[in-house]
Amino acid sequence: MDWHGFRLAFAKAKAAGFLAGPEAWTEVAKAFEFRLSGVADPSSKVQVLPMEHVIRHTDHPECPLQTRKRLEAQANDFATPSLKAVTGGA
């Protein structure tokens, strides 16, 4: 998720009154996350399930997508032959 999409999701949650926690964008951007107080019906905007839910930016250190990106990068590093191996050590 890019920063624009993350900020848009935060703004929509704030406008709907579903934030649980800091309502200042500066705090949310610093933490790379915000919390919702529950799940809302998209058509009626009414909360249908009171349950705290954490929305994290992919740059958050505990975001599973961030871990996946790191693991994929490591796998690519191992799969890519080194320059020495390709050139015969020259």
PDB file of N, CA, C and O in Angstrom:
ATOM      1  N   MET A   1       0.858  -1.174   0.000  1.00  0.00           N
ATOM      2  CA  MET A   1       0.000   0.000   0.000  1.00  0.00           C
ATOM      3  C   MET A   1       0.898   1.229   0.000  1.00  0.00           C
ATOM      4  O   MET A   1       1.824   1.339   0.804  1.00  0.00           O
ATOM      5  N   ASP A   2       0.618   2.128  -0.889  1.00  0.00           N
ATOM      6  CA  ASP A   2       1.401   3.356  -0.924  1.00  0.00           C
ATOM      7  C   ASP A   2       0.889   4.332   0.136  1.00  0.00           C
ATOM      8  O   ASP A   2      -0.160   4.113   0.742  1.00  0.00           O
ATOM      9  N   TRP A   3       1.629   5.391   0.347  1.00  0.00           N
ATOM     10  CA  TRP A   3       1.243   6.365   1.374  1.00  0.00           C
ATOM     11  C   TRP A   3      -0.070   7.052   1.030  1.00  0.00           C
ATOM     12  O   TRP A   3      -0.852   7.374   1.925  1.00  0.00           O
ATOM     13  N   HIS A   4      -0.322   7.282  -0.256  1.00  0.00           N
ATOM     14  CA  HIS A   4      -1.578   7.937  -0.642  1.00  0.00           C
ATOM     15  C   HIS A   4      -2.775   7.068  -0.245  1.00  0.00           C
ATOM     16  O   HIS A   4      -3.739   7.564   0.339  1.00  0.00           O
ATOM     17  N   GLY A   5      -2.710   5.785  -0.561  1.00  0.00           N
ATOM     18  CA  GLY A   5      -3.800   4.874  -0.213  1.00  0.00           C
ATOM     19  C   GLY A   5      -3.974   4.717   1.288  1.00  0.00           C
ATOM     20  O   GLY A   5      -5.099   4.649   1.785  1.00  0.00           O
ATOM     21  N   PHE A   6      -2.863   4.660   2.007  1.00  0.00           N
ATOM     22  CA  PHE A   6      -2.901   4.535   3.463  1.00  0.00           C
ATOM     23  C   PHE A   6      -3.545   5.768   4.083  1.00  0.00           C
ATOM     24  O   PHE A   6      -4.387   5.658   4.975  1.00  0.00           O
ATOM     25  N   ARG A   7      -3.141   6.951   3.600  1.00  0.00           N
ATOM     26  CA  ARG A   7      -3.696   8.191   4.142  1.00  0.00           C
ATOM     27  C   ARG A   7      -5.177   8.327   3.787  1.00  0.00           C
ATOM     28  O   ARG A   7      -5.967   8.818   4.593  1.00  0.00           O
ATOM     29  N   LEU A   8      -5.549   7.897   2.595  1.00  0.00           N
ATOM     30  CA  LEU A   8      -6.953   7.951   2.187  1.00  0.00           C
ATOM     31  C   LEU A   8      -7.809   7.043   3.071  1.00  0.00           C
ATOM     32  O   LEU A   8      -8.900   7.434   3.487  1.00  0.00           O
ATOM     33  N   ALA A   9      -7.324   5.838   3.360  1.00  0.00           N
ATOM     34  CA  ALA A   9      -8.054   4.923   4.249  1.00  0.00           C
ATOM     35  C   ALA A   9      -8.207   5.534   5.635  1.00  0.00           C
ATOM     36  O   ALA A   9      -9.270   5.435   6.246  1.00  0.00           O
ATOM     37  N   PHE A  10      -7.141   6.168   6.135  1.00  0.00           N
ATOM     38  CA  PHE A  10      -7.194   6.840   7.438  1.00  0.00           C
ATOM     39  C   PHE A  10      -8.220   7.971   7.420  1.00  0.00           C
ATOM     40  O   PHE A  10      -9.026   8.095   8.342  1.00  0.00           O
ATOM     41  N   ALA A  11      -8.191   8.793   6.375  1.00  0.00           N
ATOM     42  CA  ALA A  11      -9.114   9.931   6.279  1.00  0.00           C
ATOM     43  C   ALA A  11     -10.567   9.464   6.232  1.00  0.00           C
ATOM     44  O   ALA A  11     -11.434  10.065   6.866  1.00  0.00           O
ATOM     45  N   LYS A  12     -10.833   8.401   5.487  1.00  0.00           N
ATOM     46  CA  LYS A  12     -12.207   7.877   5.404  1.00  0.00           C
ATOM     47  C   LYS A  12     -12.663   7.316   6.751  1.00  0.00           C
ATOM     48  O   LYS A  12     -13.809   7.520   7.153  1.00  0.00           O
ATOM     49  N   ALA A  13     -11.776   6.617   7.441  1.00  0.00           N
ATOM     50  CA  ALA A  13     -12.122   6.077   8.762  1.00  0.00           C
ATOM     51  C   ALA A  13     -12.371   7.204   9.756  1.00  0.00           C
ATOM     52  O   ALA A  13     -13.283   7.124  10.578  1.00  0.00           O
ATOM     53  N   LYS A  14     -11.563   8.244   9.677  1.00  0.00           N
ATOM     54  CA  LYS A  14     -11.725   9.389  10.577  1.00  0.00           C
ATOM     55  C   LYS A  14     -13.044  10.103  10.297  1.00  0.00           C
ATOM     56  O   LYS A  14     -13.777  10.448  11.224  1.00  0.00           O
ATOM     57  N   ALA A  15     -13.345  10.325   9.015  1.00  0.00           N
ATOM     58  CA  ALA A  15     -14.590  11.008   8.639  1.00  0.00           C
ATOM     59  C   ALA A  15     -15.818  10.210   9.073  1.00  0.00           C
ATOM     60  O   ALA A  15     -16.843  10.791   9.428  1.00  0.00           O
ATOM     61  N   ALA A  16     -15.717   8.892   9.045  1.00  0.00           N
ATOM     62  CA  ALA A  16     -16.843   8.037   9.434  1.00  0.00           C
ATOM     63  C   ALA A  16     -16.958   7.874  10.943  1.00  0.00           C
ATOM     64  O   ALA A  16     -17.955   7.351  11.440  1.00  0.00           O
ATOM     65  N   GLY A  17     -15.930   8.327  11.681  1.00  0.00           N
ATOM     66  CA  GLY A  17     -15.961   8.218  13.137  1.00  0.00           C
ATOM     67  C   GLY A  17     -15.598   6.839  13.661  1.00  0.00           C
ATOM     68  O   GLY A  17     -16.029   6.457  14.748  1.00  0.00           O
ATOM     69  N   PHE A  18     -14.810   6.088  12.901  1.00  0.00           N
ATOM     70  CA  PHE A  18     -14.460   4.726  13.295  1.00  0.00           C
ATOM     71  C   PHE A  18     -13.038   4.567  13.810  1.00  0.00           C
ATOM     72  O   PHE A  18     -12.561   3.441  13.948  1.00  0.00           O
ATOM     73  N   LEU A  19     -12.354   5.661  14.096  1.00  0.00           N
ATOM     74  CA  LEU A  19     -10.996   5.542  14.623  1.00  0.00           C
ATOM     75  C   LEU A  19     -11.021   5.188  16.099  1.00  0.00           C
ATOM     76  O   LEU A  19     -11.864   5.669  16.856  1.00  0.00           O
ATOM     77  N   ALA A  20     -10.097   4.350  16.487  1.00  0.00           N
ATOM     78  CA  ALA A  20      -9.906   4.010  17.897  1.00  0.00           C
ATOM     79  C   ALA A  20      -8.447   4.308  18.200  1.00  0.00           C
ATOM     80  O   ALA A  20      -7.576   3.468  17.970  1.00  0.00           O
ATOM     81  N   GLY A  21      -8.186   5.462  18.698  1.00  0.00           N
ATOM     82  CA  GLY A  21      -6.798   5.846  18.959  1.00  0.00           C
ATOM     83  C   GLY A  21      -6.508   7.224  18.404  1.00  0.00           C
ATOM     84  O   GLY A  21      -7.419   8.027  18.203  1.00  0.00           O
ATOM     85  N   PRO A  22      -5.233   7.498  18.157  1.00  0.00           N
ATOM     86  CA  PRO A  22      -4.850   8.835  17.692  1.00  0.00           C
ATOM     87  C   PRO A  22      -5.595   9.241  16.424  1.00  0.00           C
ATOM     88  O   PRO A  22      -5.755   8.450  15.495  1.00  0.00           O
ATOM     89  N   GLU A  23      -6.047  10.495  16.410  1.00  0.00           N
ATOM     90  CA  GLU A  23      -6.745  11.004  15.238  1.00  0.00           C
ATOM     91  C   GLU A  23      -5.906  11.996  14.454  1.00  0.00           C
ATOM     92  O   GLU A  23      -6.375  12.554  13.462  1.00  0.00           O
ATOM     93  N   ALA A  24      -4.673  12.223  14.884  1.00  0.00           N
ATOM     94  CA  ALA A  24      -3.789  13.143  14.173  1.00  0.00           C
ATOM     95  C   ALA A  24      -2.956  12.362  13.162  1.00  0.00           C
ATOM     96  O   ALA A  24      -2.334  11.354  13.498  1.00  0.00           O
ATOM     97  N   TRP A  25      -2.952  12.840  11.921  1.00  0.00           N
ATOM     98  CA  TRP A  25      -2.204  12.168  10.870  1.00  0.00           C
ATOM     99  C   TRP A  25      -0.717  12.053  11.218  1.00  0.00           C
ATOM    100  O   TRP A  25      -0.085  11.051  10.884  1.00  0.00           O
ATOM    101  N   THR A  26      -0.159  13.055  11.877  1.00  0.00           N
ATOM    102  CA  THR A  26       1.269  13.017  12.208  1.00  0.00           C
ATOM    103  C   THR A  26       1.599  11.816  13.098  1.00  0.00           C
ATOM    104  O   THR A  26       2.633  11.173  12.918  1.00  0.00           O
ATOM    105  N   GLU A  27       0.728  11.519  14.048  1.00  0.00           N
ATOM    106  CA  GLU A  27       0.950  10.365  14.935  1.00  0.00           C
ATOM    107  C   GLU A  27       0.799   9.047  14.176  1.00  0.00           C
ATOM    108  O   GLU A  27       1.571   8.109  14.376  1.00  0.00           O
ATOM    109  N   VAL A  28      -0.197   8.993  13.309  1.00  0.00           N
ATOM    110  CA  VAL A  28      -0.453   7.783  12.525  1.00  0.00           C
ATOM    111  C   VAL A  28       0.712   7.515  11.570  1.00  0.00           C
ATOM    112  O   VAL A  28       1.171   6.378  11.452  1.00  0.00           O
ATOM    113  N   ALA A  29       1.184   8.551  10.895  1.00  0.00           N
ATOM    114  CA  ALA A  29       2.296   8.395   9.953  1.00  0.00           C
ATOM    115  C   ALA A  29       3.565   7.954  10.676  1.00  0.00           C
ATOM    116  O   ALA A  29       4.338   7.155  10.146  1.00  0.00           O
ATOM    117  N   LYS A  30       3.776   8.462  11.861  1.00  0.00           N
ATOM    118  CA  LYS A  30       4.963   8.096  12.644  1.00  0.00           C
ATOM    119  C   LYS A  30       4.894   6.631  13.100  1.00  0.00           C
ATOM    120  O   LYS A  30       5.913   5.941  13.144  1.00  0.00           O
ATOM    121  N   ALA A  31       3.688   6.165  13.435  1.00  0.00           N
ATOM    122  CA  ALA A  31       3.500   4.791  13.919  1.00  0.00           C
ATOM    123  C   ALA A  31       3.320   3.780  12.784  1.00  0.00           C
ATOM    124  O   ALA A  31       3.406   2.574  13.013  1.00  0.00           O
ATOM    125  N   PHE A  32       3.071   4.262  11.561  1.00  0.00           N
ATOM    126  CA  PHE A  32       2.804   3.405  10.404  1.00  0.00           C
ATOM    127  C   PHE A  32       1.543   2.568  10.595  1.00  0.00           C
ATOM    128  O   PHE A  32       1.402   1.520   9.965  1.00  0.00           O
ATOM    129  N   GLU A  33       0.618   3.015  11.461  1.00  0.00           N
ATOM    130  CA  GLU A  33      -0.605   2.253  11.688  1.00  0.00           C
ATOM    131  C   GLU A  33      -1.688   3.132  12.301  1.00  0.00           C
ATOM    132  O   GLU A  33      -1.409   4.171  12.899  1.00  0.00           O
ATOM    133  N   PHE A  34      -2.941   2.681  12.134  1.00  0.00           N
ATOM    134  CA  PHE A  34      -4.065   3.276  12.852  1.00  0.00           C
ATOM    135  C   PHE A  34      -5.033   2.162  13.188  1.00  0.00           C
ATOM    136  O   PHE A  34      -4.954   1.065  12.635  1.00  0.00           O
ATOM    137  N   ARG A  35      -5.944   2.449  14.097  1.00  0.00           N
ATOM    138  CA  ARG A  35      -6.881   1.429  14.575  1.00  0.00           C
ATOM    139  C   ARG A  35      -8.320   1.843  14.281  1.00  0.00           C
ATOM    140  O   ARG A  35      -8.688   3.015  14.367  1.00  0.00           O
ATOM    141  N   LEU A  36      -9.111   0.846  13.935  1.00  0.00           N
ATOM    142  CA  LEU A  36     -10.544   1.042  13.734  1.00  0.00           C
ATOM    143  C   LEU A  36     -11.272   0.460  14.934  1.00  0.00           C
ATOM    144  O   LEU A  36     -10.826  -0.516  15.536  1.00  0.00           O
ATOM    145  N   SER A  37     -12.402   1.074  15.273  1.00  0.00           N
ATOM    146  CA  SER A  37     -13.184   0.588  16.413  1.00  0.00           C
ATOM    147  C   SER A  37     -14.085  -0.575  16.042  1.00  0.00           C
ATOM    148  O   SER A  37     -14.617  -1.250  16.923  1.00  0.00           O
ATOM    149  N   GLY A  38     -14.264  -0.821  14.747  1.00  0.00           N
ATOM    150  CA  GLY A  38     -15.113  -1.923  14.326  1.00  0.00           C
ATOM    151  C   GLY A  38     -15.215  -2.005  12.822  1.00  0.00           C
ATOM    152  O   GLY A  38     -14.588  -1.235  12.094  1.00  0.00           O
ATOM    153  N   VAL A  39     -16.016  -2.951  12.370  1.00  0.00           N
ATOM    154  CA  VAL A  39     -16.242  -3.164  10.947  1.00  0.00           C
ATOM    155  C   VAL A  39     -17.576  -2.527  10.580  1.00  0.00           C
ATOM    156  O   VAL A  39     -18.582  -2.725  11.261  1.00  0.00           O
ATOM    157  N   ALA A  40     -17.568  -1.755   9.487  1.00  0.00           N
ATOM    158  CA  ALA A  40     -18.778  -1.050   9.069  1.00  0.00           C
ATOM    159  C   ALA A  40     -19.340  -1.638   7.783  1.00  0.00           C
ATOM    160  O   ALA A  40     -18.605  -2.161   6.946  1.00  0.00           O
ATOM    161  N   ASP A  41     -20.650  -1.543   7.646  1.00  0.00           N
ATOM    162  CA  ASP A  41     -21.312  -1.900   6.396  1.00  0.00           C
ATOM    163  C   ASP A  41     -20.998  -0.784   5.400  1.00  0.00           C
ATOM    164  O   ASP A  41     -21.317   0.373   5.672  1.00  0.00           O
ATOM    165  N   PRO A  42     -20.384  -1.091   4.257  1.00  0.00           N
ATOM    166  CA  PRO A  42     -19.985  -0.037   3.321  1.00  0.00           C
ATOM    167  C   PRO A  42     -21.147   0.784   2.769  1.00  0.00           C
ATOM    168  O   PRO A  42     -20.980   1.968   2.477  1.00  0.00           O
ATOM    169  N   SER A  43     -22.317   0.172   2.622  1.00  0.00           N
ATOM    170  CA  SER A  43     -23.440   0.919   2.048  1.00  0.00           C
ATOM    171  C   SER A  43     -24.120   1.823   3.063  1.00  0.00           C
ATOM    172  O   SER A  43     -24.485   2.952   2.736  1.00  0.00           O
ATOM    173  N   SER A  44     -24.297   1.348   4.284  1.00  0.00           N
ATOM    174  CA  SER A  44     -25.010   2.152   5.287  1.00  0.00           C
ATOM    175  C   SER A  44     -24.077   2.944   6.195  1.00  0.00           C
ATOM    176  O   SER A  44     -24.519   3.864   6.885  1.00  0.00           O
ATOM    177  N   LYS A  45     -22.790   2.598   6.203  1.00  0.00           N
ATOM    178  CA  LYS A  45     -21.782   3.237   7.072  1.00  0.00           C
ATOM    179  C   LYS A  45     -22.060   2.989   8.557  1.00  0.00           C
ATOM    180  O   LYS A  45     -21.549   3.708   9.416  1.00  0.00           O
ATOM    181  N   VAL A  46     -22.865   1.977   8.854  1.00  0.00           N
ATOM    182  CA  VAL A  46     -23.199   1.630  10.231  1.00  0.00           C
ATOM    183  C   VAL A  46     -22.256   0.519  10.693  1.00  0.00           C
ATOM    184  O   VAL A  46     -21.978  -0.429   9.958  1.00  0.00           O
ATOM    185  N   GLN A  47     -21.773   0.657  11.922  1.00  0.00           N
ATOM    186  CA  GLN A  47     -20.890  -0.362  12.472  1.00  0.00           C
ATOM    187  C   GLN A  47     -21.693  -1.636  12.708  1.00  0.00           C
ATOM    188  O   GLN A  47     -22.701  -1.620  13.415  1.00  0.00           O
ATOM    189  N   VAL A  48     -21.245  -2.738  12.116  1.00  0.00           N
ATOM    190  CA  VAL A  48     -21.957  -4.004  12.247  1.00  0.00           C
ATOM    191  C   VAL A  48     -21.223  -4.989  13.154  1.00  0.00           C
ATOM    192  O   VAL A  48     -21.811  -5.965  13.619  1.00  0.00           O
ATOM    193  N   LEU A  49     -19.949  -4.736  13.404  1.00  0.00           N
ATOM    194  CA  LEU A  49     -19.178  -5.632  14.258  1.00  0.00           C
ATOM    195  C   LEU A  49     -18.180  -4.815  15.075  1.00  0.00           C
ATOM    196  O   LEU A  49     -17.161  -4.371  14.545  1.00  0.00           O
ATOM    197  N   PRO A  50     -18.471  -4.612  16.375  1.00  0.00           N
ATOM    198  CA  PRO A  50     -17.527  -3.866  17.203  1.00  0.00           C
ATOM    199  C   PRO A  50     -16.301  -4.731  17.502  1.00  0.00           C
ATOM    200  O   PRO A  50     -16.358  -5.663  18.304  1.00  0.00           O
ATOM    201  N   MET A  51     -15.212  -4.403  16.846  1.00  0.00           N
ATOM    202  CA  MET A  51     -13.989  -5.186  16.995  1.00  0.00           C
ATOM    203  C   MET A  51     -12.820  -4.299  16.582  1.00  0.00           C
ATOM    204  O   MET A  51     -12.777  -3.809  15.453  1.00  0.00           O
ATOM    205  N   GLU A  52     -11.881  -4.094  17.488  1.00  0.00           N
ATOM    206  CA  GLU A  52     -10.735  -3.255  17.134  1.00  0.00           C
ATOM    207  C   GLU A  52      -9.898  -3.953  16.067  1.00  0.00           C
ATOM    208  O   GLU A  52      -9.602  -5.144  16.161  1.00  0.00           O
ATOM    209  N   HIS A  53      -9.529  -3.182  15.057  1.00  0.00           N
ATOM    210  CA  HIS A  53      -8.777  -3.721  13.927  1.00  0.00           C
ATOM    211  C   HIS A  53      -7.626  -2.779  13.622  1.00  0.00           C
ATOM    212  O   HIS A  53      -7.825  -1.567  13.545  1.00  0.00           O
ATOM    213  N   VAL A  54      -6.430  -3.315  13.448  1.00  0.00           N
ATOM    214  CA  VAL A  54      -5.249  -2.503  13.176  1.00  0.00           C
ATOM    215  C   VAL A  54      -4.972  -2.504  11.679  1.00  0.00           C
ATOM    216  O   VAL A  54      -4.896  -3.558  11.048  1.00  0.00           O
ATOM    217  N   ILE A  55      -4.822  -1.305  11.123  1.00  0.00           N
ATOM    218  CA  ILE A  55      -4.449  -1.136   9.722  1.00  0.00           C
ATOM    219  C   ILE A  55      -3.003  -0.671   9.711  1.00  0.00           C
ATOM    220  O   ILE A  55      -2.680   0.375  10.273  1.00  0.00           O
ATOM    221  N   ARG A  56      -2.129  -1.445   9.073  1.00  0.00           N
ATOM    222  CA  ARG A  56      -0.707  -1.101   9.045  1.00  0.00           C
ATOM    223  C   ARG A  56      -0.238  -0.826   7.624  1.00  0.00           C
ATOM    224  O   ARG A  56      -0.647  -1.485   6.669  1.00  0.00           O
ATOM    225  N   HIS A  57       0.630   0.165   7.520  1.00  0.00           N
ATOM    226  CA  HIS A  57       1.297   0.430   6.248  1.00  0.00           C
ATOM    227  C   HIS A  57       2.308  -0.686   6.017  1.00  0.00           C
ATOM    228  O   HIS A  57       2.815  -1.269   6.975  1.00  0.00           O
ATOM    229  N   THR A  58       2.600  -0.985   4.773  1.00  0.00           N
ATOM    230  CA  THR A  58       3.538  -2.070   4.480  1.00  0.00           C
ATOM    231  C   THR A  58       4.952  -1.781   4.975  1.00  0.00           C
ATOM    232  O   THR A  58       5.766  -2.700   5.053  1.00  0.00           O
ATOM    233  N   ASP A  59       5.262  -0.544   5.306  1.00  0.00           N
ATOM    234  CA  ASP A  59       6.577  -0.211   5.863  1.00  0.00           C
ATOM    235  C   ASP A  59       6.648  -0.433   7.373  1.00  0.00           C
ATOM    236  O   ASP A  59       7.714  -0.277   7.969  1.00  0.00           O
ATOM    237  N   HIS A  60       5.523  -0.795   8.000  1.00  0.00           N
ATOM    238  CA  HIS A  60       5.526  -1.075   9.437  1.00  0.00           C
ATOM    239  C   HIS A  60       6.386  -2.313   9.682  1.00  0.00           C
ATOM    240  O   HIS A  60       6.261  -3.296   8.952  1.00  0.00           O
ATOM    241  N   PRO A  61       7.257  -2.288  10.697  1.00  0.00           N
ATOM    242  CA  PRO A  61       8.155  -3.425  10.920  1.00  0.00           C
ATOM    243  C   PRO A  61       7.444  -4.750  11.199  1.00  0.00           C
ATOM    244  O   PRO A  61       8.024  -5.809  10.961  1.00  0.00           O
ATOM    245  N   GLU A  62       6.215  -4.721  11.693  1.00  0.00           N
ATOM    246  CA  GLU A  62       5.488  -5.958  11.991  1.00  0.00           C
ATOM    247  C   GLU A  62       4.459  -6.323  10.924  1.00  0.00           C
ATOM    248  O   GLU A  62       3.667  -7.246  11.114  1.00  0.00           O
ATOM    249  N   CYS A  63       4.468  -5.610   9.816  1.00  0.00           N
ATOM    250  CA  CYS A  63       3.517  -5.901   8.743  1.00  0.00           C
ATOM    251  C   CYS A  63       3.926  -7.189   8.035  1.00  0.00           C
ATOM    252  O   CYS A  63       5.074  -7.309   7.609  1.00  0.00           O
ATOM    253  N   PRO A  64       3.016  -8.156   7.899  1.00  0.00           N
ATOM    254  CA  PRO A  64       3.367  -9.411   7.230  1.00  0.00           C
ATOM    255  C   PRO A  64       3.836  -9.201   5.792  1.00  0.00           C
ATOM    256  O   PRO A  64       4.680  -9.953   5.305  1.00  0.00           O
ATOM    257  N   LEU A  65       3.308  -8.199   5.116  1.00  0.00           N
ATOM    258  CA  LEU A  65       3.740  -7.940   3.742  1.00  0.00           C
ATOM    259  C   LEU A  65       5.189  -7.478   3.709  1.00  0.00           C
ATOM    260  O   LEU A  65       5.925  -7.801   2.776  1.00  0.00           O
ATOM    261  N   GLN A  66       5.598  -6.727   4.718  1.00  0.00           N
ATOM    262  CA  GLN A  66       6.991  -6.278   4.805  1.00  0.00           C
ATOM    263  C   GLN A  66       7.898  -7.489   4.985  1.00  0.00           C
ATOM    264  O   GLN A  66       8.950  -7.574   4.352  1.00  0.00           O
ATOM    265  N   THR A  67       7.507  -8.412   5.828  1.00  0.00           N
ATOM    266  CA  THR A  67       8.284  -9.630   6.043  1.00  0.00           C
ATOM    267  C   THR A  67       8.374 -10.422   4.746  1.00  0.00           C
ATOM    268  O   THR A  67       9.432 -10.951   4.405  1.00  0.00           O
ATOM    269  N   ARG A  68       7.275 -10.499   4.035  1.00  0.00           N
ATOM    270  CA  ARG A  68       7.258 -11.224   2.760  1.00  0.00           C
ATOM    271  C   ARG A  68       8.204 -10.572   1.761  1.00  0.00           C
ATOM    272  O   ARG A  68       8.943 -11.264   1.061  1.00  0.00           O
ATOM    273  N   LYS A  69       8.185  -9.227   1.690  1.00  0.00           N
ATOM    274  CA  LYS A  69       9.086  -8.528   0.775  1.00  0.00           C
ATOM    275  C   LYS A  69      10.542  -8.826   1.123  1.00  0.00           C
ATOM    276  O   LYS A  69      11.363  -9.058   0.235  1.00  0.00           O
ATOM    277  N   ARG A  70      10.858  -8.818   2.421  1.00  0.00           N
ATOM    278  CA  ARG A  70      12.223  -9.101   2.862  1.00  0.00           C
ATOM    279  C   ARG A  70      12.637 -10.521   2.481  1.00  0.00           C
ATOM    280  O   ARG A  70      13.747 -10.741   1.997  1.00  0.00           O
ATOM    281  N   LEU A  71      11.741 -11.482   2.700  1.00  0.00           N
ATOM    282  CA  LEU A  71      12.047 -12.876   2.373  1.00  0.00           C
ATOM    283  C   LEU A  71      12.231 -13.073   0.870  1.00  0.00           C
ATOM    284  O   LEU A  71      13.114 -13.815   0.440  1.00  0.00           O
ATOM    285  N   GLU A  72      11.394 -12.406   0.072  1.00  0.00           N
ATOM    286  CA  GLU A  72      11.535 -12.511  -1.378  1.00  0.00           C
ATOM    287  C   GLU A  72      12.855 -11.904  -1.836  1.00  0.00           C
ATOM    288  O   GLU A  72      13.511 -12.446  -2.726  1.00  0.00           O
ATOM    289  N   ALA A  73      13.250 -10.787  -1.235  1.00  0.00           N
ATOM    290  CA  ALA A  73      14.525 -10.156  -1.586  1.00  0.00           C
ATOM    291  C   ALA A  73      15.685 -11.075  -1.229  1.00  0.00           C
ATOM    292  O   ALA A  73      16.638 -11.200  -1.997  1.00  0.00           O
ATOM    293  N   GLN A  74      15.609 -11.716  -0.072  1.00  0.00           N
ATOM    294  CA  GLN A  74      16.667 -12.646   0.327  1.00  0.00           C
ATOM    295  C   GLN A  74      16.723 -13.838  -0.627  1.00  0.00           C
ATOM    296  O   GLN A  74      17.808 -14.285  -1.000  1.00  0.00           O
ATOM    297  N   ALA A  75      15.570 -14.348  -1.018  1.00  0.00           N
ATOM    298  CA  ALA A  75      15.528 -15.477  -1.945  1.00  0.00           C
ATOM    299  C   ALA A  75      16.132 -15.082  -3.286  1.00  0.00           C
ATOM    300  O   ALA A  75      16.846 -15.873  -3.903  1.00  0.00           O
ATOM    301  N   ASN A  76      15.851 -13.868  -3.739  1.00  0.00           N
ATOM    302  CA  ASN A  76      16.423 -13.391  -4.998  1.00  0.00           C
ATOM    303  C   ASN A  76      17.931 -13.247  -4.895  1.00  0.00           C
ATOM    304  O   ASN A  76      18.649 -13.528  -5.855  1.00  0.00           O
ATOM    305  N   ASP A  77      18.418 -12.813  -3.740  1.00  0.00           N
ATOM    306  CA  ASP A  77      19.863 -12.687  -3.544  1.00  0.00           C
ATOM    307  C   ASP A  77      20.546 -14.044  -3.667  1.00  0.00           C
ATOM    308  O   ASP A  77      21.629 -14.149  -4.242  1.00  0.00           O
ATOM    309  N   PHE A  78      19.909 -15.089  -3.124  1.00  0.00           N
ATOM    310  CA  PHE A  78      20.496 -16.425  -3.190  1.00  0.00           C
ATOM    311  C   PHE A  78      20.363 -17.026  -4.588  1.00  0.00           C
ATOM    312  O   PHE A  78      21.222 -17.796  -5.019  1.00  0.00           O
ATOM    313  N   ALA A  79      19.297 -16.678  -5.291  1.00  0.00           N
ATOM    314  CA  ALA A  79      19.052 -17.252  -6.610  1.00  0.00           C
ATOM    315  C   ALA A  79      19.894 -16.584  -7.692  1.00  0.00           C
ATOM    316  O   ALA A  79      20.160 -17.193  -8.728  1.00  0.00           O
ATOM    317  N   THR A  80      20.316 -15.346  -7.469  1.00  0.00           N
ATOM    318  CA  THR A  80      21.095 -14.615  -8.458  1.00  0.00           C
ATOM    319  C   THR A  80      22.564 -14.995  -8.319  1.00  0.00           C
ATOM    320  O   THR A  80      23.147 -14.814  -7.250  1.00  0.00           O
ATOM    321  N   PRO A  81      23.169 -15.518  -9.381  1.00  0.00           N
ATOM    322  CA  PRO A  81      24.580 -15.883  -9.268  1.00  0.00           C
ATOM    323  C   PRO A  81      25.446 -14.643  -9.076  1.00  0.00           C
ATOM    324  O   PRO A  81      25.158 -13.569  -9.606  1.00  0.00           O
ATOM    325  N   SER A  82      26.492 -14.820  -8.319  1.00  0.00           N
ATOM    326  CA  SER A  82      27.389 -13.693  -8.084  1.00  0.00           C
ATOM    327  C   SER A  82      28.174 -13.387  -9.349  1.00  0.00           C
ATOM    328  O   SER A  82      28.275 -14.226 -10.245  1.00  0.00           O
ATOM    329  N   LEU A  83      28.721 -12.198  -9.418  1.00  0.00           N
ATOM    330  CA  LEU A  83      29.509 -11.782 -10.572  1.00  0.00           C
ATOM    331  C   LEU A  83      30.730 -12.681 -10.738  1.00  0.00           C
ATOM    332  O   LEU A  83      31.108 -13.010 -11.862  1.00  0.00           O
ATOM    333  N   LYS A  84      31.350 -13.082  -9.627  1.00  0.00           N
ATOM    334  CA  LYS A  84      32.527 -13.955  -9.702  1.00  0.00           C
ATOM    335  C   LYS A  84      32.162 -15.311 -10.309  1.00  0.00           C
ATOM    336  O   LYS A  84      32.927 -15.867 -11.097  1.00  0.00           O
ATOM    337  N   ALA A  85      31.008 -15.834  -9.945  1.00  0.00           N
ATOM    338  CA  ALA A  85      30.594 -17.129 -10.475  1.00  0.00           C
ATOM    339  C   ALA A  85      30.337 -17.054 -11.975  1.00  0.00           C
ATOM    340  O   ALA A  85      30.652 -17.991 -12.709  1.00  0.00           O
ATOM    341  N   VAL A  86      29.768 -15.945 -12.431  1.00  0.00           N
ATOM    342  CA  VAL A  86      29.442 -15.775 -13.847  1.00  0.00           C
ATOM    343  C   VAL A  86      30.701 -15.550 -14.672  1.00  0.00           C
ATOM    344  O   VAL A  86      30.818 -16.076 -15.778  1.00  0.00           O
ATOM    345  N   THR A  87      31.640 -14.776 -14.148  1.00  0.00           N
ATOM    346  CA  THR A  87      32.848 -14.424 -14.909  1.00  0.00           C
ATOM    347  C   THR A  87      33.996 -15.385 -14.656  1.00  0.00           C
ATOM    348  O   THR A  87      35.083 -15.204 -15.203  1.00  0.00           O
ATOM    349  N   GLY A  88      33.777 -16.381 -13.852  1.00  0.00           N
ATOM    350  CA  GLY A  88      34.841 -17.326 -13.546  1.00  0.00           C
ATOM    351  C   GLY A  88      35.850 -16.789 -12.551  1.00  0.00           C
ATOM    352  O   GLY A  88      36.996 -17.236 -12.519  1.00  0.00           O
ATOM    353  N   GLY A  89      35.424 -15.826 -11.734  1.00  0.00           N
ATOM    354  CA  GLY A  89      36.292 -15.274 -10.698  1.00  0.00           C
ATOM    355  C   GLY A  89      37.158 -14.130 -11.159  1.00  0.00           C
ATOM    356  O   GLY A  89      37.976 -13.624 -10.391  1.00  0.00           O
ATOM    357  N   ALA A  90      36.995 -13.711 -12.397  1.00  0.00           N
ATOM    358  CA  ALA A  90      37.827 -12.610 -12.911  1.00  0.00           C
ATOM    359  C   ALA A  90      37.272 -11.270 -12.527  1.00  0.00           C
ATOM    360  O   ALA A  90      37.848 -10.240 -12.878  1.00  0.00           O
TER     361      ALA A  90
END
